[in-house]
Amino acid sequence: MVSQDLLDILRCPNCVREKDGLLEYYKETWLICQDCDRKYPIRDDIPVMLIDEGDKWINTTKEDLPIPPPE
């Protein structure tokens, strides 16, 4: 599980310069940007905050995200 302190400071790397880039913690396995809808997987309790990784899931609805995220 990702610590609440870390969740409080994480922001979407794509949006943080122009918008809030706030992230929704979804099913303890994904972080979803509330501005651009990029989805960042959490693997082994480590958020993968790479824009390229978020781009892979941008067109997937949160209900269709694989739990757990693929490697």
PDB file with one MODEL, atoms N, CA, C and O in Angstrom:
MODEL        1
ATOM      1  N   MET A   1       0.839  -1.179   0.000  1.00  0.00           N
ATOM      2  CA  MET A   1       0.000   0.000   0.000  1.00  0.00           C
ATOM      3  C   MET A   1       0.889   1.249   0.000  1.00  0.00           C
ATOM      4  O   MET A   1       1.901   1.302   0.698  1.00  0.00           O
ATOM      5  N   VAL A   2       0.500   2.236  -0.782  1.00  0.00           N
ATOM      6  CA  VAL A   2       1.246   3.485  -0.884  1.00  0.00           C
ATOM      7  C   VAL A   2       0.903   4.358   0.319  1.00  0.00           C
ATOM      8  O   VAL A   2      -0.264   4.478   0.692  1.00  0.00           O
ATOM      9  N   SER A   3       1.919   4.964   0.925  1.00  0.00           N
ATOM     10  CA  SER A   3       1.684   5.780   2.115  1.00  0.00           C
ATOM     11  C   SER A   3       0.873   7.029   1.775  1.00  0.00           C
ATOM     12  O   SER A   3       0.993   7.584   0.683  1.00  0.00           O
ATOM     13  N   GLN A   4       0.061   7.452   2.710  1.00  0.00           N
ATOM     14  CA  GLN A   4      -0.763   8.644   2.515  1.00  0.00           C
ATOM     15  C   GLN A   4       0.108   9.888   2.324  1.00  0.00           C
ATOM     16  O   GLN A   4      -0.263  10.787   1.569  1.00  0.00           O
ATOM     17  N   ASP A   5       1.249   9.950   2.990  1.00  0.00           N
ATOM     18  CA  ASP A   5       2.154  11.092   2.822  1.00  0.00           C
ATOM     19  C   ASP A   5       2.627  11.215   1.375  1.00  0.00           C
ATOM     20  O   ASP A   5       2.697  12.320   0.836  1.00  0.00           O
ATOM     21  N   LEU A   6       2.949  10.090   0.751  1.00  0.00           N
ATOM     22  CA  LEU A   6       3.369  10.102  -0.644  1.00  0.00           C
ATOM     23  C   LEU A   6       2.204  10.487  -1.553  1.00  0.00           C
ATOM     24  O   LEU A   6       2.376  11.286  -2.473  1.00  0.00           O
ATOM     25  N   LEU A   7       1.034   9.932  -1.307  1.00  0.00           N
ATOM     26  CA  LEU A   7      -0.139  10.259  -2.113  1.00  0.00           C
ATOM     27  C   LEU A   7      -0.466  11.744  -2.050  1.00  0.00           C
ATOM     28  O   LEU A   7      -0.934  12.321  -3.031  1.00  0.00           O
ATOM     29  N   ASP A   8      -0.221  12.362  -0.902  1.00  0.00           N
ATOM     30  CA  ASP A   8      -0.529  13.784  -0.725  1.00  0.00           C
ATOM     31  C   ASP A   8       0.350  14.685  -1.581  1.00  0.00           C
ATOM     32  O   ASP A   8      -0.069  15.782  -1.952  1.00  0.00           O
ATOM     33  N   ILE A   9       1.570  14.239  -1.901  1.00  0.00           N
ATOM     34  CA  ILE A   9       2.470  15.107  -2.661  1.00  0.00           C
ATOM     35  C   ILE A   9       2.562  14.751  -4.148  1.00  0.00           C
ATOM     36  O   ILE A   9       2.988  15.580  -4.951  1.00  0.00           O
ATOM     37  N   LEU A  10       2.173  13.540  -4.520  1.00  0.00           N
ATOM     38  CA  LEU A  10       2.262  13.132  -5.928  1.00  0.00           C
ATOM     39  C   LEU A  10       1.294  13.930  -6.796  1.00  0.00           C
ATOM     40  O   LEU A  10       0.161  14.204  -6.403  1.00  0.00           O
ATOM     41  N   ARG A  11       1.769  14.294  -7.982  1.00  0.00           N
ATOM     42  CA  ARG A  11       0.953  14.985  -8.978  1.00  0.00           C
ATOM     43  C   ARG A  11       1.269  14.387 -10.344  1.00  0.00           C
ATOM     44  O   ARG A  11       2.330  13.794 -10.541  1.00  0.00           O
ATOM     45  N   CYS A  12       0.360  14.542 -11.267  1.00  0.00           N
ATOM     46  CA  CYS A  12       0.579  14.063 -12.638  1.00  0.00           C
ATOM     47  C   CYS A  12       1.749  14.846 -13.245  1.00  0.00           C
ATOM     48  O   CYS A  12       1.714  16.076 -13.288  1.00  0.00           O
ATOM     49  N   PRO A  13       2.787  14.136 -13.716  1.00  0.00           N
ATOM     50  CA  PRO A  13       3.933  14.835 -14.288  1.00  0.00           C
ATOM     51  C   PRO A  13       3.606  15.580 -15.577  1.00  0.00           C
ATOM     52  O   PRO A  13       4.330  16.500 -15.957  1.00  0.00           O
ATOM     53  N   ASN A  14       2.539  15.200 -16.249  1.00  0.00           N
ATOM     54  CA  ASN A  14       2.139  15.876 -17.476  1.00  0.00           C
ATOM     55  C   ASN A  14       1.424  17.197 -17.185  1.00  0.00           C
ATOM     56  O   ASN A  14       1.555  18.141 -17.964  1.00  0.00           O
ATOM     57  N   CYS A  15       0.692  17.284 -16.113  1.00  0.00           N
ATOM     58  CA  CYS A  15      -0.180  18.435 -15.854  1.00  0.00           C
ATOM     59  C   CYS A  15       0.337  19.417 -14.809  1.00  0.00           C
ATOM     60  O   CYS A  15      -0.120  20.560 -14.770  1.00  0.00           O
ATOM     61  N   VAL A  16       1.260  19.011 -13.979  1.00  0.00           N
ATOM     62  CA  VAL A  16       1.612  19.770 -12.786  1.00  0.00           C
ATOM     63  C   VAL A  16       2.069  21.210 -13.077  1.00  0.00           C
ATOM     64  O   VAL A  16       1.899  22.079 -12.222  1.00  0.00           O
ATOM     65  N   ARG A  17       2.626  21.478 -14.222  1.00  0.00           N
ATOM     66  CA  ARG A  17       3.092  22.841 -14.522  1.00  0.00           C
ATOM     67  C   ARG A  17       1.960  23.794 -14.883  1.00  0.00           C
ATOM     68  O   ARG A  17       2.064  24.996 -14.639  1.00  0.00           O
ATOM     69  N   GLU A  18       0.885  23.276 -15.457  1.00  0.00           N
ATOM     70  CA  GLU A  18      -0.188  24.140 -15.931  1.00  0.00           C
ATOM     71  C   GLU A  18      -1.483  23.998 -15.134  1.00  0.00           C
ATOM     72  O   GLU A  18      -2.311  24.909 -15.123  1.00  0.00           O
ATOM     73  N   LYS A  19      -1.658  22.858 -14.468  1.00  0.00           N
ATOM     74  CA  LYS A  19      -2.893  22.584 -13.727  1.00  0.00           C
ATOM     75  C   LYS A  19      -2.527  21.971 -12.388  1.00  0.00           C
ATOM     76  O   LYS A  19      -1.348  21.864 -12.050  1.00  0.00           O
ATOM     77  N   ASP A  20      -3.528  21.569 -11.628  1.00  0.00           N
ATOM     78  CA  ASP A  20      -3.269  20.952 -10.331  1.00  0.00           C
ATOM     79  C   ASP A  20      -2.643  19.565 -10.450  1.00  0.00           C
ATOM     80  O   ASP A  20      -1.785  19.199  -9.646  1.00  0.00           O
ATOM     81  N   GLY A  21      -3.067  18.798 -11.444  1.00  0.00           N
ATOM     82  CA  GLY A  21      -2.537  17.448 -11.626  1.00  0.00           C
ATOM     83  C   GLY A  21      -2.865  16.516 -10.482  1.00  0.00           C
ATOM     84  O   GLY A  21      -2.101  15.600 -10.181  1.00  0.00           O
ATOM     85  N   LEU A  22      -4.014  16.749  -9.836  1.00  0.00           N
ATOM     86  CA  LEU A  22      -4.408  15.910  -8.706  1.00  0.00           C
ATOM     87  C   LEU A  22      -4.713  14.494  -9.168  1.00  0.00           C
ATOM     88  O   LEU A  22      -5.237  14.282 -10.262  1.00  0.00           O
ATOM     89  N   LEU A  23      -4.381  13.537  -8.324  1.00  0.00           N
ATOM     90  CA  LEU A  23      -4.522  12.129  -8.668  1.00  0.00           C
ATOM     91  C   LEU A  23      -5.553  11.443  -7.780  1.00  0.00           C
ATOM     92  O   LEU A  23      -5.625  11.683  -6.575  1.00  0.00           O
ATOM     93  N   GLU A  24      -6.339  10.594  -8.403  1.00  0.00           N
ATOM     94  CA  GLU A  24      -7.285   9.749  -7.671  1.00  0.00           C
ATOM     95  C   GLU A  24      -6.614   8.400  -7.429  1.00  0.00           C
ATOM     96  O   GLU A  24      -6.101   7.777  -8.358  1.00  0.00           O
ATOM     97  N   TYR A  25      -6.623   7.964  -6.196  1.00  0.00           N
ATOM     98  CA  TYR A  25      -6.066   6.663  -5.811  1.00  0.00           C
ATOM     99  C   TYR A  25      -7.167   5.638  -6.041  1.00  0.00           C
ATOM    100  O   TYR A  25      -8.177   5.636  -5.337  1.00  0.00           O
ATOM    101  N   TYR A  26      -6.973   4.768  -7.023  1.00  0.00           N
ATOM    102  CA  TYR A  26      -8.032   3.851  -7.444  1.00  0.00           C
ATOM    103  C   TYR A  26      -7.649   2.403  -7.152  1.00  0.00           C
ATOM    104  O   TYR A  26      -6.668   1.889  -7.689  1.00  0.00           O
ATOM    105  N   LYS A  27      -8.414   1.770  -6.315  1.00  0.00           N
ATOM    106  CA  LYS A  27      -8.272   0.349  -5.973  1.00  0.00           C
ATOM    107  C   LYS A  27      -6.852  -0.045  -5.567  1.00  0.00           C
ATOM    108  O   LYS A  27      -6.424  -1.175  -5.803  1.00  0.00           O
ATOM    109  N   GLU A  28      -6.140   0.876  -4.967  1.00  0.00           N
ATOM    110  CA  GLU A  28      -4.782   0.644  -4.464  1.00  0.00           C
ATOM    111  C   GLU A  28      -3.805   0.175  -5.542  1.00  0.00           C
ATOM    112  O   GLU A  28      -2.720  -0.307  -5.217  1.00  0.00           O
ATOM    113  N   THR A  29      -4.171   0.306  -6.817  1.00  0.00           N
ATOM    114  CA  THR A  29      -3.287  -0.152  -7.891  1.00  0.00           C
ATOM    115  C   THR A  29      -3.105   0.865  -9.015  1.00  0.00           C
ATOM    116  O   THR A  29      -2.298   0.642  -9.917  1.00  0.00           O
ATOM    117  N   TRP A  30      -3.835   1.968  -8.976  1.00  0.00           N
ATOM    118  CA  TRP A  30      -3.739   2.973 -10.031  1.00  0.00           C
ATOM    119  C   TRP A  30      -3.829   4.378  -9.437  1.00  0.00           C
ATOM    120  O   TRP A  30      -4.467   4.595  -8.407  1.00  0.00           O
ATOM    121  N   LEU A  31      -3.173   5.327 -10.112  1.00  0.00           N
ATOM    122  CA  LEU A  31      -3.341   6.751  -9.839  1.00  0.00           C
ATOM    123  C   LEU A  31      -3.868   7.367 -11.129  1.00  0.00           C
ATOM    124  O   LEU A  31      -3.252   7.230 -12.186  1.00  0.00           O
ATOM    125  N   ILE A  32      -5.005   8.043 -11.040  1.00  0.00           N
ATOM    126  CA  ILE A  32      -5.664   8.595 -12.219  1.00  0.00           C
ATOM    127  C   ILE A  32      -5.676  10.112 -12.114  1.00  0.00           C
ATOM    128  O   ILE A  32      -6.165  10.671 -11.132  1.00  0.00           O
ATOM    129  N   CYS A  33      -5.131  10.781 -13.141  1.00  0.00           N
ATOM    130  CA  CYS A  33      -5.096  12.244 -13.150  1.00  0.00           C
ATOM    131  C   CYS A  33      -6.505  12.783 -13.382  1.00  0.00           C
ATOM    132  O   CYS A  33      -7.201  12.358 -14.303  1.00  0.00           O
ATOM    133  N   GLN A  34      -6.907  13.712 -12.546  1.00  0.00           N
ATOM    134  CA  GLN A  34      -8.241  14.302 -12.655  1.00  0.00           C
ATOM    135  C   GLN A  34      -8.307  15.358 -13.757  1.00  0.00           C
ATOM    136  O   GLN A  34      -9.398  15.786 -14.135  1.00  0.00           O
ATOM    137  N   ASP A  35      -7.146  15.787 -14.281  1.00  0.00           N
ATOM    138  CA  ASP A  35      -7.132  16.786 -15.351  1.00  0.00           C
ATOM    139  C   ASP A  35      -7.044  16.159 -16.742  1.00  0.00           C
ATOM    140  O   ASP A  35      -7.837  16.498 -17.620  1.00  0.00           O
ATOM    141  N   CYS A  36      -6.086  15.243 -16.955  1.00  0.00           N
ATOM    142  CA  CYS A  36      -5.858  14.708 -18.304  1.00  0.00           C
ATOM    143  C   CYS A  36      -6.302  13.259 -18.471  1.00  0.00           C
ATOM    144  O   CYS A  36      -6.296  12.743 -19.589  1.00  0.00           O
ATOM    145  N   ASP A  37      -6.688  12.592 -17.385  1.00  0.00           N
ATOM    146  CA  ASP A  37      -7.171  11.216 -17.394  1.00  0.00           C
ATOM    147  C   ASP A  37      -6.087  10.175 -17.677  1.00  0.00           C
ATOM    148  O   ASP A  37      -6.402   9.024 -17.980  1.00  0.00           O
ATOM    149  N   ARG A  38      -4.791  10.573 -17.580  1.00  0.00           N
ATOM    150  CA  ARG A  38      -3.743   9.562 -17.669  1.00  0.00           C
ATOM    151  C   ARG A  38      -3.832   8.679 -16.431  1.00  0.00           C
ATOM    152  O   ARG A  38      -4.216   9.124 -15.350  1.00  0.00           O
ATOM    153  N   LYS A  39      -3.466   7.420 -16.622  1.00  0.00           N
ATOM    154  CA  LYS A  39      -3.534   6.447 -15.530  1.00  0.00           C
ATOM    155  C   LYS A  39      -2.156   5.854 -15.300  1.00  0.00           C
ATOM    156  O   LYS A  39      -1.535   5.309 -16.213  1.00  0.00           O
ATOM    157  N   TYR A  40      -1.690   5.969 -14.068  1.00  0.00           N
ATOM    158  CA  TYR A  40      -0.359   5.508 -13.702  1.00  0.00           C
ATOM    159  C   TYR A  40      -0.483   4.278 -12.810  1.00  0.00           C
ATOM    160  O   TYR A  40      -1.141   4.327 -11.770  1.00  0.00           O
ATOM    161  N   PRO A  41       0.147   3.172 -13.212  1.00  0.00           N
ATOM    162  CA  PRO A  41       0.049   1.949 -12.410  1.00  0.00           C
ATOM    163  C   PRO A  41       0.891   2.030 -11.144  1.00  0.00           C
ATOM    164  O   PRO A  41       1.868   2.775 -11.073  1.00  0.00           O
ATOM    165  N   ILE A  42       0.492   1.254 -10.155  1.00  0.00           N
ATOM    166  CA  ILE A  42       1.276   1.082  -8.937  1.00  0.00           C
ATOM    167  C   ILE A  42       1.703  -0.377  -8.918  1.00  0.00           C
ATOM    168  O   ILE A  42       0.872  -1.284  -8.856  1.00  0.00           O
ATOM    169  N   ARG A  43       3.020  -0.588  -8.972  1.00  0.00           N
ATOM    170  CA  ARG A  43       3.565  -1.953  -8.987  1.00  0.00           C
ATOM    171  C   ARG A  43       4.449  -2.151  -7.772  1.00  0.00           C
ATOM    172  O   ARG A  43       5.365  -1.364  -7.531  1.00  0.00           O
ATOM    173  N   ASP A  44       4.188  -3.173  -7.023  1.00  0.00           N
ATOM    174  CA  ASP A  44       4.954  -3.460  -5.801  1.00  0.00           C
ATOM    175  C   ASP A  44       4.982  -2.253  -4.877  1.00  0.00           C
ATOM    176  O   ASP A  44       6.016  -1.924  -4.296  1.00  0.00           O
ATOM    177  N   ASP A  45       3.833  -1.596  -4.748  1.00  0.00           N
ATOM    178  CA  ASP A  45       3.659  -0.414  -3.891  1.00  0.00           C
ATOM    179  C   ASP A  45       4.468   0.791  -4.343  1.00  0.00           C
ATOM    180  O   ASP A  45       4.707   1.698  -3.546  1.00  0.00           O
ATOM    181  N   ILE A  46       4.897   0.824  -5.606  1.00  0.00           N
ATOM    182  CA  ILE A  46       5.650   1.950  -6.146  1.00  0.00           C
ATOM    183  C   ILE A  46       4.897   2.529  -7.340  1.00  0.00           C
ATOM    184  O   ILE A  46       4.710   1.838  -8.341  1.00  0.00           O
ATOM    185  N   PRO A  47       4.456   3.802  -7.247  1.00  0.00           N
ATOM    186  CA  PRO A  47       3.784   4.431  -8.386  1.00  0.00           C
ATOM    187  C   PRO A  47       4.762   4.629  -9.549  1.00  0.00           C
ATOM    188  O   PRO A  47       5.872   5.127  -9.360  1.00  0.00           O
ATOM    189  N   VAL A  48       4.340   4.237 -10.740  1.00  0.00           N
ATOM    190  CA  VAL A  48       5.150   4.418 -11.945  1.00  0.00           C
ATOM    191  C   VAL A  48       4.678   5.716 -12.602  1.00  0.00           C
ATOM    192  O   VAL A  48       3.733   5.717 -13.392  1.00  0.00           O
ATOM    193  N   MET A  49       5.349   6.819 -12.265  1.00  0.00           N
ATOM    194  CA  MET A  49       4.901   8.147 -12.661  1.00  0.00           C
ATOM    195  C   MET A  49       5.616   8.645 -13.922  1.00  0.00           C
ATOM    196  O   MET A  49       6.137   9.761 -13.946  1.00  0.00           O
ATOM    197  N   LEU A  50       5.638   7.827 -14.947  1.00  0.00           N
ATOM    198  CA  LEU A  50       6.221   8.196 -16.229  1.00  0.00           C
ATOM    199  C   LEU A  50       5.098   8.569 -17.190  1.00  0.00           C
ATOM    200  O   LEU A  50       4.113   7.841 -17.308  1.00  0.00           O
ATOM    201  N   ILE A  51       5.244   9.701 -17.876  1.00  0.00           N
ATOM    202  CA  ILE A  51       4.195  10.149 -18.793  1.00  0.00           C
ATOM    203  C   ILE A  51       3.909   9.075 -19.845  1.00  0.00           C
ATOM    204  O   ILE A  51       2.751   8.832 -20.184  1.00  0.00           O
ATOM    205  N   ASP A  52       4.956   8.433 -20.361  1.00  0.00           N
ATOM    206  CA  ASP A  52       4.764   7.368 -21.359  1.00  0.00           C
ATOM    207  C   ASP A  52       3.897   6.238 -20.809  1.00  0.00           C
ATOM    208  O   ASP A  52       3.085   5.663 -21.534  1.00  0.00           O
ATOM    209  N   GLU A  53       4.071   5.925 -19.537  1.00  0.00           N
ATOM    210  CA  GLU A  53       3.259   4.868 -18.908  1.00  0.00           C
ATOM    211  C   GLU A  53       1.807   5.329 -18.787  1.00  0.00           C
ATOM    212  O   GLU A  53       0.888   4.555 -19.056  1.00  0.00           O
ATOM    213  N   GLY A  54       1.597   6.570 -18.390  1.00  0.00           N
ATOM    214  CA  GLY A  54       0.240   7.115 -18.290  1.00  0.00           C
ATOM    215  C   GLY A  54      -0.456   7.175 -19.640  1.00  0.00           C
ATOM    216  O   GLY A  54      -1.666   6.971 -19.733  1.00  0.00           O
ATOM    217  N   ASP A  55       0.322   7.460 -20.697  1.00  0.00           N
ATOM    218  CA  ASP A  55      -0.239   7.523 -22.055  1.00  0.00           C
ATOM    219  C   ASP A  55      -0.815   6.185 -22.501  1.00  0.00           C
ATOM    220  O   ASP A  55      -1.800   6.153 -23.239  1.00  0.00           O
ATOM    221  N   LYS A  56      -0.214   5.079 -22.063  1.00  0.00           N
ATOM    222  CA  LYS A  56      -0.666   3.742 -22.480  1.00  0.00           C
ATOM    223  C   LYS A  56      -2.119   3.488 -22.088  1.00  0.00           C
ATOM    224  O   LYS A  56      -2.823   2.735 -22.761  1.00  0.00           O
ATOM    225  N   TRP A  57      -2.570   4.118 -20.995  1.00  0.00           N
ATOM    226  CA  TRP A  57      -3.884   3.812 -20.432  1.00  0.00           C
ATOM    227  C   TRP A  57      -4.881   4.953 -20.564  1.00  0.00           C
ATOM    228  O   TRP A  57      -5.974   4.874 -20.002  1.00  0.00           O
ATOM    229  N   ILE A  58      -4.537   6.006 -21.286  1.00  0.00           N
ATOM    230  CA  ILE A  58      -5.371   7.205 -21.331  1.00  0.00           C
ATOM    231  C   ILE A  58      -6.761   6.920 -21.924  1.00  0.00           C
ATOM    232  O   ILE A  58      -7.737   7.559 -21.530  1.00  0.00           O
ATOM    233  N   ASN A  59      -6.857   5.986 -22.849  1.00  0.00           N
ATOM    234  CA  ASN A  59      -8.148   5.687 -23.478  1.00  0.00           C
ATOM    235  C   ASN A  59      -8.900   4.539 -22.809  1.00  0.00           C
ATOM    236  O   ASN A  59      -9.949   4.120 -23.298  1.00  0.00           O
ATOM    237  N   THR A  60      -8.380   4.032 -21.708  1.00  0.00           N
ATOM    238  CA  THR A  60      -9.028   2.950 -20.972  1.00  0.00           C
ATOM    239  C   THR A  60      -9.847   3.553 -19.834  1.00  0.00           C
ATOM    240  O   THR A  60      -9.340   4.372 -19.068  1.00  0.00           O
ATOM    241  N   THR A  61     -11.092   3.157 -19.726  1.00  0.00           N
ATOM    242  CA  THR A  61     -11.901   3.656 -18.610  1.00  0.00           C
ATOM    243  C   THR A  61     -11.379   3.051 -17.317  1.00  0.00           C
ATOM    244  O   THR A  61     -10.794   1.968 -17.322  1.00  0.00           O
ATOM    245  N   LYS A  62     -11.590   3.747 -16.223  1.00  0.00           N
ATOM    246  CA  LYS A  62     -11.048   3.234 -14.964  1.00  0.00           C
ATOM    247  C   LYS A  62     -11.676   1.902 -14.588  1.00  0.00           C
ATOM    248  O   LYS A  62     -11.034   1.080 -13.936  1.00  0.00           O
ATOM    249  N   GLU A  63     -12.913   1.679 -14.987  1.00  0.00           N
ATOM    250  CA  GLU A  63     -13.576   0.403 -14.698  1.00  0.00           C
ATOM    251  C   GLU A  63     -12.930  -0.753 -15.462  1.00  0.00           C
ATOM    252  O   GLU A  63     -13.020  -1.905 -15.036  1.00  0.00           O
ATOM    253  N   ASP A  64     -12.278  -0.451 -16.591  1.00  0.00           N
ATOM    254  CA  ASP A  64     -11.647  -1.482 -17.428  1.00  0.00           C
ATOM    255  C   ASP A  64     -10.160  -1.668 -17.149  1.00  0.00           C
ATOM    256  O   ASP A  64      -9.515  -2.493 -17.795  1.00  0.00           O
ATOM    257  N   LEU A  65      -9.606  -0.918 -16.201  1.00  0.00           N
ATOM    258  CA  LEU A  65      -8.186  -1.077 -15.878  1.00  0.00           C
ATOM    259  C   LEU A  65      -7.923  -2.445 -15.280  1.00  0.00           C
ATOM    260  O   LEU A  65      -8.696  -2.905 -14.440  1.00  0.00           O
ATOM    261  N   PRO A  66      -6.848  -3.110 -15.694  1.00  0.00           N
ATOM    262  CA  PRO A  66      -6.536  -4.422 -15.126  1.00  0.00           C
ATOM    263  C   PRO A  66      -6.053  -4.300 -13.677  1.00  0.00           C
ATOM    264  O   PRO A  66      -5.242  -3.434 -13.350  1.00  0.00           O
ATOM    265  N   ILE A  67      -6.562  -5.177 -12.829  1.00  0.00           N
ATOM    266  CA  ILE A  67      -6.172  -5.222 -11.420  1.00  0.00           C
ATOM    267  C   ILE A  67      -5.588  -6.605 -11.178  1.00  0.00           C
ATOM    268  O   ILE A  67      -6.320  -7.585 -11.308  1.00  0.00           O
ATOM    269  N   PRO A  68      -4.341  -6.739 -10.841  1.00  0.00           N
ATOM    270  CA  PRO A  68      -3.305  -5.705 -10.737  1.00  0.00           C
ATOM    271  C   PRO A  68      -2.809  -5.289 -12.118  1.00  0.00           C
ATOM    272  O   PRO A  68      -3.057  -5.983 -13.104  1.00  0.00           O
ATOM    273  N   PRO A  69      -2.102  -4.146 -12.191  1.00  0.00           N
ATOM    274  CA  PRO A  69      -1.571  -3.697 -13.477  1.00  0.00           C
ATOM    275  C   PRO A  69      -0.568  -4.701 -14.048  1.00  0.00           C
ATOM    276  O   PRO A  69       0.161  -5.343 -13.292  1.00  0.00           O
ATOM    277  N   PRO A  70      -0.527  -4.839 -15.358  1.00  0.00           N
ATOM    278  CA  PRO A  70       0.451  -5.759 -15.961  1.00  0.00           C
ATOM    279  C   PRO A  70       1.861  -5.213 -15.809  1.00  0.00           C
ATOM    280  O   PRO A  70       2.067  -4.006 -15.682  1.00  0.00           O
ATOM    281  N   GLU A  71       2.817  -6.114 -15.825  1.00  0.00           N
ATOM    282  CA  GLU A  71       4.237  -5.722 -15.684  1.00  0.00           C
ATOM    283  C   GLU A  71       4.758  -5.098 -16.933  1.00  0.00           C
ATOM    284  O   GLU A  71       5.926  -4.712 -16.990  1.00  0.00           O
TER     285      GLU A  71
ENDMDL
END
